[in-house]
Amino acid sequence: MWETQYSREPINYRLFFLNFFKRFWALLLAVIIGAALVGGIYCFVYFVLGDGYQYRATTMYYVTYAEDAEGKEFDYYNYFTWQELIKTDEMVAAIQNELADGSSAEEIRKTMTATIDSDYRYLYTRSVDGDQARAIAKEEAVRKVIMSLPDSKREIEGIQIIDKPDFDKLEDISLIFVQRAFIFGGVIGLIAACIVSVFYACTDTSVYLPSTLEKRYKIPALGAPSMKEFEDNCKAFLSGKKKVGFINVDESPAAVKEVFSGKEEEVSLDIRSMKKLANEVGAADLFNIIPGDFEKVEIPNPTLGETDGSGDGRIYASIRECDGLVIVVKAAAHNGKKIERLLEQLSRLEIKPTGFILTCEDEKLIRAYYK
């Protein structure tokens, strides 16, 4: 029948990105929520429940490398060499002996680093701890081990200390970890929002453009009231008609039978769906927008609402009295399944709609799409 596989429809990339950037505020909100959630949890766990402050002690060295048999310096000690060297069992054991405070090898590998920047002759060792005095003590132990390297490494001729830490030079890196937590949370929020946006786009049954109705249901679309060609399309498809019925997919009466009961005062204003939608697009009456001298009849959607069925026959009889039938679809209303259900029922009764009208359309979106 009219079953449509929305997730298998060809992606309209232009429409997708227009809608995507239209909801850009949602992405920003997701970033803010993600950052606040992850950063807030981090701060609560490490600063409220525990001691989250971290201090870093840094020592700067100048390394003189020995020369090989050809008179060239051993210059292969790079960033990765020093990073791996300080984590070797030999170096870790030496640092443990200097500290003599029971620090585990795992803790030393986790909290101590040795790196070089652009110039391979300048070496930096760094030790991190939540206690300032302990951070300096760790760095002193590392410094003693580093200074002994010329005795065990033939590639190194000498090491000179250029700068060493004291309490005034300690870096409080707590904020760095807090910033990382907030940034990480923001990135997670952004990724989650993008995944949700793509999933939403793949499963969204909403209609944003009249052309989507034509492609999806193979029924002509007369356009939307804000479009320049709307009036011409109405004249072309509805000319010569004596009586045209308009069914709004998204609105139904509380009791369908009341529409034909003759008790106008008892009919809910929601039943006047054409006028309600027209007011939303800034028109006094949708019927006044549509050109033509034919009789215009409002017909409720017989597939919506709870009813005992006593009024359905009159609804279909009213539809058959019309020599034209226009289905009114509200844009961006997640109403694809409602459209399918209505078309299925009309198909069973061998009633063929004349066309669609898209209402409550996003004029800016349509202009940007066709720009």
Phi, psi and omega per residue, in radians:
M1 nan -2.202 -3.071
W2 -1.738 0.352 -3.136
E3 -1.093 2.215 -3.109
T4 -2.072 2.291 3.087
Q5 -1.590 1.581 -3.029
Y6 -1.109 -0.625 -3.116
S7 -1.245 -0.252 -3.130
R8 -1.759 -0.011 3.095
E9 -1.159 2.508 3.051
P10 -0.991 2.377 -3.093
I11 -1.287 2.192 3.017
N12 -1.545 1.615 -2.991
Y13 -1.089 -0.637 -3.136
R14 -1.114 -0.817 3.122
L15 -1.162 -0.673 -3.137
F16 -1.043 -0.849 -3.092
F17 -1.271 -0.539 3.050
L18 -1.107 -0.783 3.086
N19 -1.178 -0.623 -3.131
F20 -1.088 -0.851 -3.124
F21 -1.317 -0.389 3.039
K22 -1.136 -0.563 3.125
R23 -1.730 0.473 -3.113
F24 -1.053 -0.529 3.113
W25 -1.071 -0.575 3.132
A26 -1.178 -0.628 3.086
L27 -1.141 -0.763 3.106
L28 -1.090 -0.699 3.118
L29 -1.122 -0.697 3.112
A30 -1.122 -0.683 3.097
V31 -1.099 -0.779 -3.123
I32 -1.132 -0.769 -3.137
I33 -1.130 -0.774 3.125
G34 -1.082 -0.767 3.137
A35 -1.131 -0.766 -3.131
A36 -1.150 -0.668 -3.107
L37 -1.204 -0.936 -3.102
V38 -1.200 -0.789 3.128
G39 -1.114 -0.686 3.122
G40 -1.132 -0.744 3.107
I41 -1.106 -0.746 3.132
Y42 -1.047 -0.848 -3.122
C43 -1.099 -0.680 -3.131
F44 -1.153 -0.789 -3.084
V45 -1.203 -0.766 -2.996
Y46 -1.600 -0.424 -3.098
F47 -1.874 -0.538 3.135
V48 -1.597 -0.879 -3.123
L49 -1.465 -0.390 -3.109
G50 -2.457 -3.072 3.118
D51 -1.662 1.682 -3.039
G52 -1.511 -0.047 -3.115
Y53 -1.282 2.375 -3.139
Q54 -2.269 2.340 -3.132
Y55 -2.081 2.493 -3.111
R56 -2.136 2.213 3.083
A57 -1.825 2.341 -3.049
T58 -2.213 2.353 3.058
T59 -2.085 2.402 -3.140
M60 -1.973 2.318 -3.107
Y61 -2.162 2.753 2.938
Y62 -2.000 2.110 -3.056
V63 -1.835 2.240 3.043
T64 -1.802 2.106 -3.090
Y65 -1.624 2.540 3.122
A66 -1.302 2.920 3.135
E67 -1.795 2.555 3.097
D68 -1.457 -2.983 -3.087
A69 -1.106 -0.430 -3.138
E70 -1.622 0.059 3.104
G71 1.468 0.271 3.117
K72 -1.816 2.522 3.141
E73 -1.183 2.563 2.987
F74 -1.315 1.671 -3.017
D75 -1.873 0.334 -3.091
Y76 -1.563 0.111 3.047
Y77 -1.409 1.685 -3.113
N78 -1.896 -2.931 -3.100
Y79 -0.973 -0.854 -3.068
F80 -1.231 -0.566 3.124
T81 -1.077 -0.847 -3.137
W82 -1.172 -0.649 3.125
Q83 -1.068 -0.731 -3.136
E84 -1.349 -0.609 -3.077
L85 -1.088 -0.748 -3.072
I86 -1.259 -0.252 -3.135
K87 -1.756 0.059 3.099
T88 -1.200 2.726 -3.123
D89 -1.016 -0.687 -3.123
E90 -1.077 -0.830 -3.121
M91 -1.189 -0.752 -3.118
V92 -1.103 -0.744 3.125
A93 -1.100 -0.692 3.125
A94 -1.136 -0.696 3.117
I95 -1.171 -0.673 3.092
Q96 -1.078 -0.713 3.131
N97 -1.130 -0.673 3.126
E98 -1.199 -0.693 -3.136
L99 -1.239 -0.852 3.120
A100 0.947 0.684 3.129
D101 -2.154 0.232 3.103
G102 1.446 0.225 3.121
S103 -1.130 2.364 -3.130
S104 -1.369 2.775 3.112
A105 -1.096 -0.642 -3.139
E106 -1.111 -0.726 3.132
E107 -1.122 -0.711 -3.141
I108 -1.115 -0.797 3.135
R109 -1.106 -0.538 -3.079
K110 -1.398 -0.543 -2.990
T111 -1.904 -0.026 -3.106
M112 -2.179 2.422 -3.138
T113 -2.398 2.737 3.029
A114 -2.368 2.140 -3.060
T115 -2.477 2.844 2.968
I116 -2.206 2.721 3.118
D117 -1.760 -2.200 -3.073
S118 -1.280 -0.648 -3.115
D119 -1.728 2.071 -3.044
Y120 -1.203 -0.177 3.135
R121 -1.455 -0.261 -3.131
Y122 -1.801 2.023 -3.085
L123 -1.862 2.467 3.095
Y124 -2.199 2.243 2.984
T125 -1.983 2.490 -3.078
R126 -2.371 2.413 3.103
S127 -2.221 2.378 -3.068
V128 -2.092 2.413 3.066
D129 -2.796 2.774 3.126
G130 -1.367 -0.228 3.109
D131 -1.944 2.312 -3.075
Q132 -1.098 -0.822 -3.101
A133 -1.112 -0.688 -3.137
R134 -1.201 -0.613 3.097
A135 -1.087 -0.728 3.113
I136 -1.194 -0.678 3.125
A137 -1.111 -0.719 3.099
K138 -1.081 -0.742 -3.102
E139 -1.202 -0.573 3.079
E140 -1.139 -0.682 3.122
A141 -1.150 -0.734 3.104
V142 -1.107 -0.719 -3.084
R143 -1.104 -0.689 3.120
K144 -1.129 -0.693 -3.137
V145 -1.205 -0.707 3.136
I146 -1.116 -0.711 -3.108
M147 -1.181 -0.303 3.139
S148 -1.587 -0.035 -3.080
L149 -1.099 -0.647 3.126
P150 -1.004 -0.407 -3.136
D151 -1.372 -0.411 -3.068
S152 -1.996 -0.264 -3.112
K153 -2.034 1.945 -3.080
R154 -1.177 -0.362 3.141
E155 -1.268 -0.327 -3.081
I156 -1.866 2.111 -3.111
E157 -1.522 -0.672 -3.126
G158 -2.887 2.751 3.120
I159 -2.346 2.289 -3.137
Q160 -2.096 2.338 3.109
I161 -1.439 2.149 3.118
I162 -1.680 -0.695 -3.115
D163 -2.619 2.388 3.098
K164 -2.304 2.759 -2.990
P165 -1.444 2.699 2.896
D166 -2.470 -3.066 -3.051
F167 -1.109 -0.521 3.140
D168 -1.299 -0.416 -3.077
K169 -1.741 0.017 3.124
L170 -1.131 2.435 3.109
E171 -1.725 2.241 3.021
D172 -1.505 1.786 -3.073
I173 -1.710 0.261 3.131
S174 -1.039 -0.738 -3.116
L175 -1.143 -0.500 3.109
I176 -1.091 -0.762 3.133
F177 -1.212 -0.615 3.086
V178 -1.127 -0.780 3.104
Q179 -1.057 -0.734 3.117
R180 -1.089 -0.687 3.131
A181 -1.112 -0.763 3.133
F182 -1.173 -0.724 3.124
I183 -1.130 -0.766 3.120
F184 -1.052 -0.770 3.109
G185 -1.093 -0.696 3.107
G186 -1.120 -0.708 3.119
V187 -1.142 -0.741 3.101
I188 -1.071 -0.755 3.109
G189 -1.086 -0.702 3.128
L190 -1.143 -0.789 3.136
I191 -1.090 -0.760 3.129
A192 -1.081 -0.727 3.141
A193 -1.133 -0.696 3.119
C194 -1.144 -0.723 3.114
I195 -1.101 -0.776 3.121
V196 -1.104 -0.696 -3.136
S197 -1.105 -0.747 3.128
V198 -1.167 -0.753 3.112
F199 -1.105 -0.717 3.121
Y200 -1.091 -0.750 -3.132
A201 -1.132 -0.606 -3.118
C202 -1.284 -0.467 -3.081
T203 -1.923 -0.010 -3.107
D204 -1.226 2.214 3.117
T205 -1.706 0.068 -3.085
S206 -1.196 2.776 3.073
V207 -2.025 2.255 -3.138
Y208 -1.977 -0.375 -3.106
L209 -2.278 2.501 3.065
P210 -1.010 -0.595 -3.123
S211 -1.097 -0.468 3.099
T212 -1.114 -0.672 3.119
L213 -1.085 -0.743 3.136
E214 -1.133 -0.778 -3.109
K215 -1.181 -0.667 -3.025
R216 -1.395 -0.694 -3.008
Y217 -2.004 -0.028 3.108
K218 1.008 0.628 3.075
I219 -2.187 2.379 -3.096
P220 -1.012 2.534 3.055
A221 -1.947 2.214 -3.129
L222 -1.360 -0.193 3.122
G223 1.903 -2.754 3.116
A224 -2.228 2.613 -3.077
P225 -0.917 -0.502 -3.094
S226 -1.450 -0.152 -3.075
M227 -1.505 2.502 -3.065
K228 -1.082 -0.610 -3.061
E229 -1.495 0.012 -3.063
F230 -1.052 -0.841 -3.100
E231 -1.115 -0.743 3.136
D232 -1.126 -0.688 3.123
N233 -1.139 -0.704 3.115
C234 -1.077 -0.748 3.131
K235 -1.122 -0.715 -3.085
A236 -1.194 -0.726 -3.049
F237 -1.564 -0.414 -3.049
L238 -1.917 -0.042 3.138
S239 -1.149 2.495 -3.129
G240 1.481 -0.109 3.109
K241 -1.421 2.522 3.095
K242 -1.686 -0.597 -3.097
K243 -2.556 2.137 -3.095
V244 -2.102 2.237 3.083
G245 -1.677 2.528 -3.135
F246 -2.138 2.044 3.111
I247 -1.893 2.138 3.078
N248 -1.588 2.098 -3.066
V249 -1.066 -0.592 -2.917
D250 -1.676 -0.101 -3.095
E251 -2.149 2.486 3.065
S252 -2.572 2.679 3.104
P253 -1.307 2.801 3.072
A254 -1.131 -0.623 3.040
A255 -2.386 1.937 -3.005
V256 -1.039 -0.591 -3.055
K257 -1.106 -0.397 -3.113
E258 -1.203 -0.386 -3.129
V259 -1.093 -0.600 -3.079
F260 -1.870 0.229 -3.099
S261 -1.415 -0.270 -3.107
G262 1.493 -0.048 -3.141
K263 -1.643 1.400 -3.046
E264 -1.018 -0.645 -3.064
E265 -1.222 -0.302 -3.118
E266 -1.630 -0.125 -3.084
V267 -1.408 2.262 3.133
S268 -1.117 2.599 3.098
L269 -1.136 -0.403 3.109
D270 -1.108 -0.423 3.129
I271 -1.180 -0.535 3.107
R272 -1.359 1.035 -2.985
S273 -1.113 -0.627 -3.136
M274 -1.063 -0.776 -3.108
K275 -1.232 -0.640 3.125
K276 -1.104 -0.819 3.119
L277 -1.146 -0.635 3.131
A278 -1.108 -0.687 3.117
N279 -1.112 -0.586 -3.139
E280 -1.207 -0.465 3.116
V281 -1.715 0.150 3.038
G282 1.528 0.311 3.108
A283 -1.944 2.585 -3.118
A284 -1.215 -0.621 -3.101
D285 -2.754 2.131 -3.115
L286 -1.018 -0.556 3.135
F287 -1.102 -0.549 3.130
N288 -1.278 -0.384 3.126
I289 -1.324 -0.655 -3.064
I290 -1.348 2.101 -3.129
P291 -1.298 2.678 3.077
G292 2.267 2.616 -3.128
D293 -1.668 0.076 -3.119
F294 -1.259 2.812 3.112
E295 -1.321 2.307 -3.125
K296 -1.889 2.200 -3.053
V297 -2.114 2.263 3.049
E298 -1.502 2.219 -3.119
I299 -2.223 2.201 3.120
P300 -1.230 2.741 3.110
N301 -1.280 1.970 -3.057
P302 -1.252 -0.201 -3.103
T303 -1.627 -0.029 -3.120
L304 -1.960 2.782 3.081
G305 1.451 2.774 3.094
E306 -1.635 2.140 -3.113
T307 -2.536 2.715 3.115
D308 -1.454 -0.014 3.085
G309 1.554 -0.076 -3.086
S310 -1.204 -0.400 3.141
G311 -1.689 -0.141 -3.066
D312 -1.089 -0.717 -3.125
G313 -1.034 -0.721 3.124
R314 -1.188 -0.606 3.110
I315 -1.100 -0.843 -3.127
Y316 -1.186 -0.579 3.077
A317 -1.130 -0.679 3.109
S318 -1.150 -0.643 3.117
I319 -1.133 -0.744 -3.100
R320 -1.195 -0.425 3.107
E321 -1.232 -0.340 -3.115
C322 -1.522 2.476 3.046
D323 -1.713 0.191 3.037
G324 -2.660 2.480 -3.122
L325 -2.390 2.097 -3.131
V326 -1.975 2.281 3.103
I327 -1.737 2.151 -3.108
V328 -1.698 2.152 -3.076
V329 -2.070 2.263 3.088
K330 -1.445 2.280 -3.103
A331 -1.216 2.571 3.046
A332 0.951 0.688 -3.051
A333 -1.984 0.215 3.130
H334 0.909 0.806 -2.987
N335 -1.977 0.337 -3.099
G336 -1.039 -0.747 -3.134
K337 -1.194 -0.572 3.072
K338 -1.122 -0.721 3.116
I339 -1.099 -0.784 3.128
E340 -1.019 -0.799 -3.097
R341 -1.091 -0.740 3.129
L342 -1.139 -0.775 -3.126
L343 -1.140 -0.653 3.093
E344 -1.056 -0.792 -3.115
Q345 -1.154 -0.736 3.114
L346 -1.134 -0.635 3.131
S347 -1.145 -0.686 3.111
R348 -1.048 -0.616 -3.111
L349 -1.601 0.129 3.110
E350 1.016 0.737 3.072
I351 -1.911 2.100 -3.087
K352 -1.824 2.102 3.114
P353 -1.148 2.582 3.098
T354 -1.352 -0.656 -3.122
G355 3.127 -3.130 3.117
F356 -1.943 2.683 2.906
I357 -2.242 2.264 3.112
L358 -1.701 2.161 -3.127
T359 -2.045 2.953 -3.115
C360 0.944 0.587 -3.098
E361 -1.266 2.739 3.062
D362 -1.540 1.779 -3.060
E363 -1.079 -0.681 3.140
K364 -1.130 -0.701 3.128
L365 -1.115 -0.771 -3.127
I366 -1.151 -0.729 3.118
R367 -1.114 -0.731 -3.131
A368 -1.175 -0.611 -3.119
Y369 -1.163 -0.729 -3.080
Y370 -1.638 0.118 -3.114
K371 -1.239 nan nan
